[in-house]
Amino acid sequence: MKTLRIGLAQMNATVGDFEGNVRKIVDYLERARQRGVGLVAFPELAVPGYPPEDLLFKPAFIEANVRALDEVVRATRGLTAVVGFVDRRDDIFNAAAVVHDGRIAGVYHKHYLPNYGVFDENRYFQAGTETPVFTLGGTTFAVNICEDLWYPTGPTTVQALAGAELVITINSSPYHRGKGRDRERMVATRAADDVVALAYVNMVGGQDELVFDGGSLIVNELGEAIARGRQFEEDLIVADLDLDAAFRARLRDSRRRKEKLGAHEPVSRVSLPPLEAAAPPSPSSAPVLAPFLEPIDEIYRALVLGTRDYVRKNGFKHVTIGLSGGIDSSLVAAVAVEALGRENVTGVTMPSPFSSQGTRRDARRLAKNLGVEFMTLPITPVLRAYKRTLAKPFKGLREDVTEENLQARIRGNLLMALSNKFGWLVLTTGNKSEYAVGYTTLYGDMAGGFAVIKDVPKTLVYEVSRHVNVLAKRPVIPETVFERAPSAELRPDQTDQDTLPPYAELDEILEAYVENDLGANDMIARGCSAEAVRRVVTMIDRNEYKRRQGPIGVKITPRAFGRDWRLPIVNRFKEK
């Protein structure tokens, strides 16, 4: 039986941290050696980090990436490695270096450059045109990159028809809820259609608002998963592949013979000299098929990882959060504690004349349950001072949303003062439903450095918060927080539904309009209230200017406000 021990290094890279990224790659190379791995693959653009965006316009960045790859090459003695980097020729390419026993044996350039959603690769890279195939002893393998695999008759098919028994695809595939399962279905389909073993290595970690969920995967020629990496954690996935199985399956596949006759794309072939025999298989190398996380736990882990990496990769150690006693700030605080440790989180309650005893009590209880430092900074004296200052220009005018927003802005100022004085990062607490319709205050509750639940609709906030308590096996978030009607508490007896439709209805419209691009008439035809649809769509459109000024937050839905959503602020289009 012709076997190959393969490793997938599911690593957490940081954009521009060449020293740190190389150190991780070299460490994984050594771990792979110790486990007898003959071929180890690293994620897309593992050397510079992904996505490097406009750093790619800086020649010094590209050169630093090339020098870093040279360090990796020197560390590959006795191994074959596939490493993502930026290749510089007459243009630059999103590339995979096939490094063999201390030298670069070949380079693959990504063919399909995504230019949708969060991707802008056409802005930076030239597309590749060649599809090399490599032989190592009796093994024939090929390499491609991320988007190339998603095309049914793309490079994977060409490489399989050219004799590749194994195709290694290196990826930095950003997370959104449910994507891991969709991705695995695609990988399995591609492997079965092309009768080829597929090794899919994915990045893990947070980069700005993106989270990479790992879940690296090895499937056989039948499309059966034989190894899967953990989600949201670094991992080294190792499996022994029976590559004769692909040959045996192809003997029975007359369809493939006909396709091979019609294949006209040029394929270059690279022969690699043999390596010293790897360590023999051992029980510890039996492949691990890590289970998928449950959908709510998946979202929670994405929020935790995205928050942890944003805070730490930006050099912050401590965060502060305004604790209102409501569900949103409770969830943000719980995520922060899980991500950073309770000793690195400070909760601040800032009661006003309209803060109820219930919310004040719940803010204290939450802080105690989480074990975080807790400050109380009443804003009533400051609010009175503001009103006195504004008394002359506001004379004769009724109090309205202006005075409500003053409270939010005072709180934002206090949090930012703590941030400036102590070097803490402020985590904001607005959710996707609020950001969508403008139920947020510029320079108030939107003031801060990172919006943890910016892409989490309100109804989902409740579900994830319940999950926090399930994980803790105790009511970390007090039950009264779930039972109380949502309220900003900026005027007497206020609830969110004084201004907004019920959140279940709002979130249904939000998903249809933002994530699925349905128009108002489409939603009404599907049974949504015409009044609610027109109202919500108008609010979403009207508040783009606010969203552009808010902090970024973890992307967990298929379409988040930010990279995915690029509408002009000055915009008079209205659907008829």
N, C-alpha and C positions, 0 to 999 in steps of 0.2 A: 504494500500500500504506500502510495506517494503522499507523504504528510508534510505539512509546514506549520510550525508553531508561530502564530502571529500575535502581536500585541497592539492594542489601541490605547494611546496615551491621552486620556481625557483630561486636559490640563486647563487651568485658569490663567490665561495670559492677560497682561495689562498693556494697553496701547502705549508705545514709546518706551517701555521699560525693557530695553534690549538686554541689559545685564541680568535683570530678574528673569526674563523669559528664557534666556539661554541657560541660566542656572537650573531652571525647572526642566528644560528639555534634556540637559545632560544628566540630571538626576533620574529622569525616566529611562534614559538609555541604559544607565547602570542597573536600574531595577529590572529592566527587560533582560539584560545579560544574565543577571542572577537567576532568572526564571527560565533560562534556556530559549529565549525568543530569538528567532532568526530574522524576522522582519517586524519593525515597529513603526506605526504611523502616528503623526501628530496633526492637530487641527489646521484648518485653513488659516493662512497668515499667522501661524503660531509665533513666528519670530518677531514681527512688529506689533502684533495684537490686532484685533478686529473690532470695529471698523476704524481704520486710521484716518478716514475722511480727508480733509484738506492738508493734513500733514504730508500727503502724497505729492503736493505741489512743491515741497521743499527738497531740493536735491540732497541736502545734508541728511535728511531723514532716510532717504532711499539708500544712500551710501552707508549709513550706520546699520541698516538692515542687512546689507550685503556683508559687511564686516562681521556682524553677529552670526550670520549663516556660516561663515568661515570657521568660527569657533565650534559650531555644532559639527561641522564636517570632521574636524580633527578628533572629535570625541566618539566617532562611529566605528572605531576599529573592531573588527569581528562581527559587525552587524550590518544589516540593510535598514535604512530609515527613510521614511517619506515625510518631508517637512515643508510646511507652508511658509512662503516668503514672497517678497516683491522682487521680481526679476527685472533687471535693467538691460535693455538692448537699445535699439533705435527708439523705443518707446518703453513703457513699463507694463508689466503683466502680473496678474494675480496667478501665482505659480506654485507648483509642488516640485521640490527637488528630490530626486531619488538618489540618496547618498549611500554608497556601498564601500564598506571597509576603508573609510578615511578619504574618499574622493567622491565628487559629484559624477554619477554615471549618466544622468539624463535629467531633463527638466520638462515638465508638462505645464502648458499654459491654459488657463480656464477658457472654455469656448463661449459659454453662454453667460453674459454679464447682466444680472438682474437690475432692472431700473423701475421698480414698483415698490409700493409699501415703504419700508424703511431703507430700501437699497438704492444706491446711486452709483453703481460700479461703472456704468458707461461714462460717467463724469471723469473717471480717473484712468481706467485701464484700456489697453488694446485687447481685442479678443484673440485667443489662440486658434490655430487651424490644424495642428498636427496631433496625431493620436498614437504615441509610441507604445510599444509592447516590450516588456522586459523578460528575459529568461535567466533563471538562476538554477543551475543544475537541471533537474527534470521539471522544474516549475515554470510556468508562464503566467505572468501577472501584468496588470496595467494599473494606471493611476488616473483619476480625474478629480474634479473639484465641485462640490456642492451643487449648484444649479445644473451642471452638466448631467447629473443623475436623474433629474426630474423630467427630462425629455425622453419619451418612449423609444425613439429611434436615434438617440443622440450618441455621444462618444462611448457609452457603456456597450451599446449594441455593436458598434464598429469594433471595439476592442475584443469583445467576446467572439465575434465572427472571425477575428484574426488569430484566435487560438488562446486568448487569455482564459485561464481556469478560475482566476481570482481577480476581482477588480477592487482596488482600495480607493475609497472616495473620502476626501478630507473636507471637513465642513465647519463653518461657524454659523449655525442655523439658529436664529433668535427664537425665543420661546413665546408662544401665546397658548392659552388654555386649550388642551386637547391636541396640540400639534404633535406631540410625541407619538401618539397612536396613529395619526394620519401619516406621519413620516415613516413609521414602521410598515404600514400597509403598502406605501409606495416602494420602499426598499424591497420588500418581499415580492411584490409584483415584478419589479425589474429583474430580480435574480431569477425568478421562475421563467419569465419570458425569454431571457437571454441564456438560460441554462449555465449560470455562472455563480460562484460563491462571491458574496459581497461583504466587504468590511467597511463599515460606516463609522468614522470617528468624528465626534462632535465636540466643539468647545464647551466649556462650562464657566460660569461666572457672570458678574455684572459689569457692564460698560455703559456709563451714562444711564439712559432709560432702558437700554436693552438688557435682557437676561438670557444667557445661554444655558440650556438645561441639561447638557450632556446626553445621557441615554444612548451612548454609542452602541453599535449593534453589529453582530456578525450573523449572516444568514447563509444557508447552504444553497446548492443549485436548485433545490425544490422550493425555495422561499421560506424555509423553516428557520426560525430564530434559534441559534445554538448558544449565543452569549449576548448579554445586554449589560451595559454599565449602569451604575446608579444615577438617578436624576439629581441635579443640583449639587453634586459632590465631585471632587476630583477622583479619578479612578484609573487603574491600569487593567484593561480587559484582555485576558489571554485565552487562546483556544488553539487546539490542534486540529487543522483542517485536513480532511481526506480529499485531496485534489483529483484523485483517480475517479471519484464519484461523478464529477462533472463530465469526464470523458465517457464513462459508462452511460450516463443519461443522454449524452449527445448521440451515441450510437443508435439510439431508438427514436431519434427526432428527425424525421425526414423533412419537416418544415424548415429546420435550420439549414439543411443542405441547399435547399432552393434559395434561401436568403443569402447564403454565402456566395453563390454564383452571381447574384445581383449586386454584391457589394463592390463599390468602385472607389471608396475613399482611400487615399494613400495611408499606409501604416508603416512607421519606421520600427525597426527591431534592434534592440540593444541586448547584447549578451553580457552577463555579469560573471566574473570569475568566481569559482567556488569559495565558500568560507570554511573555516575549521568547523568540524561537527559541533553542533550545539549540545547542551546538556540533555540527557535522555528525559523523556516525559516522566513526570512524577505526579502522585495523587493531588498535590497542591495546585497543579496546572489544569485540573478539571474545570471546564468553562462554567461560569456563573451566569445565570439568567436572572438578573435583578428584577423584582416585580415592579410593575408600574405603580406609582402613587395613586391614591384615590383623588378624584378631580378637585375637591376642596383642599386637601392636603397639598396637592401640586401647586395650587395658587398661593397658599400660605408660604410654602418653601420658596417660591419665586420671589415673593415680597421680602422675605428674610434675606435671601442671597443678594437680591438687588440692592437692598438697603445697606447690608454689611459692606459690600464691595464699593458702593458709591462713597460711603463715609470713609472707609479705610484707605482706599486707593487715592482719595483726595487729601489724605494726611490729617483728617480729623480723628479725634479719639473719643469725644464726648458729644452728646446731642441733648437738646432740650425741646420739650413739647408742651404746648398749652393744653392743659387738661380741663375740659369743660364739664366732665361728668357724663358726656354723651357717648354714643357708640363709636363715632369716627375716631375721636382722640383716644378712646380706650384701645381700639384695634392698633392704631399707630404705635402706642406705647408698648403694647404686647409684642409687636413685631420688632421694635427697637431693642427691647430687652433680650429677645431670642437672638437677635443679630449681633449685639454688641456687649451684652452682659449688663446686669442691673446697675453695677457700679459706674457705668458710663452713660447713664440716662438720668436726667432731671426733669421732673414734672412740675409745671407751674400752673396753679389755679389763680384766676384773676376775676374774682366775683364783682358783679355790678349790682345796682339796685334791683335788677330784674332776675338775678340768679336765684333759683329756688333752693330751699334747704336740701331737697332731694339730690339735685345735681352737685351741690357742694359736698354733700356727704359721700356721694358715689365717686367723686374725684379723689377724695381722701382714701376711701376704701380701695380703689383701684391701685393707687400708689403704694399703699401698704401691702396689698396682695402681690404686687410685682417686686416689692422691696427696693423701690427707687427713692432717691432724694426728692423731697416734696416742698415746694415753696408756695406761700400765699402772698399775692400782691394785689390788694384791693384796688379797683380802678375808679371807685366812686369819687374820691377827692379830685382826681385828675379830670374826670368827666365834668365835674362842676366848674373847674377852672377853664376848661375848653368852652363851656357854655357862656361863662362870664365874658370871655374874650370875644366871643361871637355875638354877644347880646345886641350890640348896636346894629350891625348889618342884618341880623335876623329879626329885628324888632317888628312885632305885629304878624309874624309868620308862624303857622302851626308847626309843631314838631312832626317830623316824618322820617323817612329812611336816612336822612342826613344825620340825625342824632343817633340812629341805630349804627350807622357805619362809623361814627366817631368812636364808639365803644370797641369795635373790631380793630380800628387803627391804633387806638391806645394800646390794646393788647399786643398788636404787632410790633409797636415801638418798644414795649417792655421786653419782649422776647429778643428783639434784635439788639437791645442794649446789653442783655446778658450774653448774647453771642459775641458782641464786640469786646466786652470786658474779659470774658473767660475763654474765648476761642472756641465756643461751642457751636455746633451746626444746628440750626432750627429746622425741625421736621414739621411741615405743615400737615393739616388734617382734613383738607377738602377731598371729597370723593368725586367720581366721574359724573354722577348725576348732577351734582352742584356745579362743577366746572362747565358742564354742557350748557346749562341754562343761565349761567351767570349768578347763581345763588351763592356768591362768594364776594368778598370785599377786597378790591385792589388796595395794596399797602396795609391790609388788615390781616384777615385769616389767610390771605395768599402770600404774606410776607414770610420768607424763609428760604432755605437752601435746597430742600428736597421734599417732594410731595409723594409720600410713600403710597397712598391709596388713590392717587389721581386717576388711575385707570380702572378703579374698582367701583362699579355701580352700587348704589345704596343698598339694594336688596341683597347683593352679594356680600357687602360689608357685614350684614347680619349673619349670613351663613358662615363666613370665615371666622367671625367673632365667636360663634357657637363652637367652631372647631378648636379655637384656642382653649376653651374650657374643657373640651373633650380630651385634648392632648394633656392638659394639666391635671385632669381627673379631679378638678375642683373649680368652683366659680371664681376664677381670677377676675373676669369681668363680671361685676355684680348683676344678678338677675334683674334688678330694678332698671338697669340701663337698657335691657332688651324690652322691658314692659312699657317704659315711658314713651309717649309720643315725641318724635323728633322735634327739636326746637332750638333756634339760635338764641333764645332768651335775650332779645334786644328790646323788647317792649312787654307790657303786662300780658300774660296768658297767650303768648305767641306760640304757634306751631308752624312747622314747615308747610303744612297743607293749607294754611291761610293764603299762601302765595303760589304753591305748586300743586299739580295733580298728585294723587296718591303715588307713592314711589313705584309700586308694581306696574302701574299704568305708564308712568314716566319712563321707566327703564325699558319697557317693551318698545316704546316709540324710539327711544334713544338707540337701542340696538338695531332696529330696522333702518333708521335714518343714517346713523353714523357708520355702523359696521357693514350693513347690507345695501346701502345706497338706494333704499326705497324712497320714492317720492310721497308726498302727502296723499295724493289720490290713491296710490297703491296701498298705503296703510289703511286708509278709510275703507277701501274695497275689501280688505282682509278683516274688517270688523272693529277697527279702532275707532274711538269717538272722534268725530270730525272736529269738534270744538277743541278737544285736548291735542289732537295732532297739529292743527293750525297754530295753537298757542305755543306748544313745545318747539316746533320747528322754527317759529319766529324767534323764540328766545335763544335757541342754539345759534342761529345765523347772526343774531344781533350781538352776541357776546364773544365773537372771535378776537376782538381787540383785547379783552381781558385775558383770554387764554394765552395769547402771545406773550403776555407780561408775567405769567406765573412760572414757578420753578418746574423743572422736569420731574417725572416720577416713573415708577416701575411699569413697564408695558406688560399687561397680562391678557388683553383682549386682542382679537385679530386686527382691530383698527383703533389705535389710541390717538388722542389729541397730541399733536407734535409732529414727529417724522412722518407718520401715516396720513396726517390730515393737513392739507396745504391749501386752504382757501384764502383768497384775498380778503383783507380787512375792509377795504373800500370795495363794496360789492352791492349792486342794486338789483341783482337777479332775484326774482321771486317766482316760485312755481305757481302757475295758474291753476 
